[in-house]
């Protein structure tokens, strides 16, 4: 058994993990108590990392050898690495010779390591001469980057996690931190416990679990953030809450901003944002004074923000308007104060550091600066680097769809799931002459469009570095060898680059002198080159070394030569990385969303994260236990909006926008405002699909979202789409589900997912049994398929689905009514004298789904049912206990069990929570469910303890 310290591959919190491994198998994972980002804590996703790396899942889901399609419609066939690299190099070089370097584009990922990113950037801009390299960080953090640079002068978050302990006022805008960054939220809970006087303001159109902790909740209208922030500044000026001394000493541009916000009166802000003037005034006062009533005794205000601000056609303006508030009140450069952008991906920061985006160069240099281009050319030993701006993510795929870009090299990201306007994205993938996909997981939707698939390593196998939200660089280390023929991302790029050099720079010294045969040494060499590029820059790490990272652990930048530790927070001296050393106020007037609600599309759709899932679910989607909290895709609407449309929970609805439509079940959600809708961002065509009226496969939630983007950051407006929701008339329905062997469950789910476009609506998800995380040996895996259509599909399709779920044998109970287009299948599994339902298919009439799904998923005794299992109708022949929806994934505790236990708890809210946790252990492991537990405790209300004498009676 071996222990390896590494870093979690999910969000940008950058949690340290300790991986236990035995030979080639990862056996367990736990939080690293020595890591300053998490001090041993992990969320539900991090706690289950080892399960996603199990041998059965690896064998079924990973891309394990190079694969090639001779023709796009063909199944991919294996080929050797040498043949694959020769093929790719030849295609790229031929395209450059025929069309020029700008025919080549790279789309990379915030999940790559810094070393991977560095090599890709050098390959694109240095060797090929194309600035068409962009990252999925464009969908995530580019507005935060643009906002920091426009105001503070550099892409450098000035705060650190420790500031949470010093803040007197916490301002959370556009971030459901409780779900998107759970370990940061644990720190917020700890800070509030240590300082009960801390005020928390939450700004969000939805009343999320994060909002449940707020002293002041501002449910603003979608896209109105700039008006809110400008209106707060208007009040700060009127009431004398600004810090004039700080403004005069350390900033420029305040006069222009002051003129702009003069028109943002409380009356206008209340009208645009949909909040009360009293709440606006409270927010402005608490922010400006750090929740202190006396501005002269100003406490510290820390803001936390994420995709609600970033994913907008006004994303840069939103970020800058919030930073304006910090500058105007001097709430920056001191403990507990500052604008803190929470990073969405594990190494979006590292990608920005090495310049792997269309508008950047190494070490936070700007592509548009002749001096910066000359510096990078000198570092790389080249006469020049290209000066023409590259295409950002949305522009890149539009150009490929138009035939301008001929070759797409996609690494460690899944644009056929995550990009907006999927019709355009998929047309781009189809029209490009050569699509190279470098990926760890074979089931990613983008893999279906690849001419060449190259297998890459992933978490637990990679070595290098990442940078988290607080500018902290951590080591990523390999605990096990790469499976199959997978190679490191940077090594693949280097080996392909060497082949390209033979065509593009014959006889010249290589630009890529990195040892691919010894990954640790090769990665260190790349990192050392990156380190040298930072000398004298805002992110200078010339005082840091690879051995120091190994010996002393994670370090924050800047850490220039001569320093022994990095800077915890920036701008404490009031000097900013601008030409005059002053921060700049950015005056942005409010602009409405790019797409407005109208009669045809009267609802505002937002997308966002689920608590237990991440991005496109190529990793988290392999574990049924992570679907317990949100089991299947759906669209949420306010109950009144459902009532107006005569919709009930579970009804299938068509959600349509100007670009496309999808069909999903609808659910009532009172946390939404009126005329608002929500769909989780994770539901791509791997899990949710169907067939349009014209016969085209449906592409998941991003079939709806627009490609409109912020003109400064080029980040698309994924947070607002104007949609219509109408009941779908699909009378024929299907439910199919089964427990499956662990070594075939993923393969079966993938085979079922391939059938989704055979129906008008279909979804396919895994599920699991009620096993605590501490006993994974008892965990079972199941797959659930749900579908609907205007009429019954061919019988052969239903028979095929039944066969995939093990319902083709002689032990299967069957009922077939061809006249009514109904079929029902069931199979029992015997356990001595008892039996449980192992698999079922209900086709045509699914009215019995409620009790049969409970019978199967809860593994309840079924031996007494016999052929009653084939009986239609919503009423179960025998009473069944309903277990409820899982709330605590780690301990597998449901809402039903929690409600029953709370009925006997008494005392204050904190006392009742403690009693609940003592009895059920929920919320005692990772803590991700704590916000929901607290909400349930509050909703249950206080109960008086039963008197002893009465109890005796």
GIFEN-V526876 format. One line per field, one symbol per residue. phi: phi as a letter, one per 30 degrees, with the letter a starting at -180 (. if undefined). psi: psi as a letter, one per 20 degrees, with the letter a starting at -180 (. if undefined). burial: b if it has 9 or more other ideal C-beta (glycine too) atoms within 8 Angstrom, else e. Layout:
BEGIN
phi: ???
psi: ???
burial: ???
END
This chain:
BEGIN
phi: .bcbdbbdccdddiddbcccbbiccdcabbdddcdddbhjdbdedddcedddcdeddedccddcaebbcdbeddddcdadddddddddddddddddddcjdddcbcbcbdcddedeedddddddddddibddbbbddddcbdddedddddccjadbedcbdddddcdcbcccbibceecdbedddeddedddddbedecbcbcadcddddddcddbccdddeiceddddddddeddddcicdcdddeddbbbiddddddddedcdedddddddibdddddddddddddciicdcedcedccccbaaddcddadceddddddddeddddcicaibeibkdcddddbdbddddddcidbdcbbehidcddceddddddeddcibdabdcdedcdedddddddddidccbcccbiabddccddhdeddddddddedbccccaccddeedddcddbccdcdbeibdblbbbcdcicdbdcbdcbdddhcdbdeddddddddeddddccbeiddddbdcdddbedddddddddddedddeicdcebddcbedddddciebccdbdejccbdddbcidciccdbdcicdbdccbddbdedccdbedbdcccccadcdcbbhdidcdddcdddcddbdbdaccbdedddddchccejddbccbbdclbbcbdcbdbdddddibbbbddddcddbbakbdddjdddcidddcddcebdddcidddddbbdbcbbdccbddbbbbaadbdedbddddddddddceddbdbabbbdbbcdcdedbddcdccbbbcbbaadbddeedddddddddciccdddcdbbbbddchbbbbabccdbidcabdcaabcbjbcdddeddddedddhdebdddhdddcddjdddebdbdddjcdccddchccdddddddddccbjdeddddddedddcidiccciddeedddddddddidbdddedddddd
psi: pqpppaqqjdajhlpqqpppqocjpphrqrqoiipihiliqqahghhjghhijqgggghhhqoiqqqpohqhiqqqqqrrgghghggggggggghghhirhjipqpoaqjiqrhhgggggghgghgghkpjmprqihhigjhhgghgghhgiiqmopiarhhhhiiphppoopkpmhhhhmhhghhhgghghhhmiipppppophqnrhghiiqhppnmrqpjjggggghhghghhghikirnhggghhjrrjhgghgggihimqhggghgghkrqhghgggggggghjkjqiohhkpapppqpqchhhgmqikggggghhghggghhjkmqkqpjqrooppphrhkhghhhhiklrhjrrqlkqphiohghhhgggghikqhrqqipqrprgghghghhhijgphppoppkrmhighqrmhggghhghhhqhpopooqhphiphhhiiphppppqrapiirpbqrpahkkppqqpqphqrpqcjqrqghhggghhhhhhhhhhlpiqqqimlpoiingggghhgghhggghiipirhkpkiiqqghgghgiaqqqqqmrpiqiqrpgqrkhjjpqlrhjjqqppoopqpqrqhpqqrhhnjqopqqaqrgjrpcjkhghiiohhijhhnhrqrppqqhhhgghjlqqpiqpqppqaihaqrprqqqpoiiqrqkqqppqiinaihhpbaprhjjqqqkahjhhqqjprphgikpqmiippprqoqppnnhprqppqqpqqhjiggggghhhhiigjirhqqqoqrrrrmpqhimiijpqprpppprqrhrprqhhgghgggghjkkirijppqppnhgjlpqpqqpqpqndirqqphqqpopgokhjhghhgggghilqpjhigciihjprqipqhqpppphappgohgjlprhghgghhhijqrarghghgggghhgijqjiehjhigghghghgghhrqqqqpqggghh.
burial: eeebbbbbbebbbbbbbbbbbeeebbeebbbbeebebbbbbbbbbbbbbbbbbbebbbebbbbeebbbbeeeeeebbebebebbbbbbbebbbebbeeeebbbbbbbbbbbbbbbbbbbbbbbbbbbbebbbbbbbbbbbbbbbbbbbbbbbbbebbbbbbebbbbbbbbbbbbbbbbbbbbbbbbbbbbbbeebeebbbbbbbbbbbbbbbbbebbbbbbbbbbbbbbbbbbbbbbeeebbbeebbeebbebbebbbebbeebebebbbebbbbebebbbbbbbbbbbbbbeebeebbbbbbbbbbbbbbbbbbbbbbbbbbbbbbbbbbbbbebbbbbbbbbbbbbbbbbbbbbbbbbbbbbbebeeeebbbbbbebbeeeebbeeebbbbbbbbbbbbeeebbbbbbbbbbbbbbbbbbbbbbbbbeebebbbbbbbbbbbbbbebbbbbbbbbbbbbbbbbbbbbbbbbbbbebbbebbebbbbbbbbbbbbbbbbbeebeeeeeebbebebeebeebbbbbbbbbbbbbbebbbbbbbbeeebbeeebbbbbbbbeebeebbebebeebebebeeebbbbbbbebeebebeeeeebbbbbbbbbbbbbbbbbbbbbbbbbbbbbbbbbbbbbbbebbeebebeeebbbbbbbebbbbbbbbbbbeebbebbbbbbbbbbbbbbbbbbeeeebbbbbbbbbbbebbebbbbbbbbbbbbbbebbebebbbbbbbbbeeebbbebbbbbbebbbbbbbbbbbbbbbebebeeeeebbbbbbbbbbbeeebeeebbbbbbbbbbbeeeebbebebeeebbbbbbbbbeeeeebbbbbbbbbbbbebbebbbbbbbbebebbebeeebbeeeeebeeebeebbbbbbbbbbbbbbbbbebbeebbeebebbbebbbeebbbbebbbbbbbbbbbbbeebeebeeeeeeeeee
END
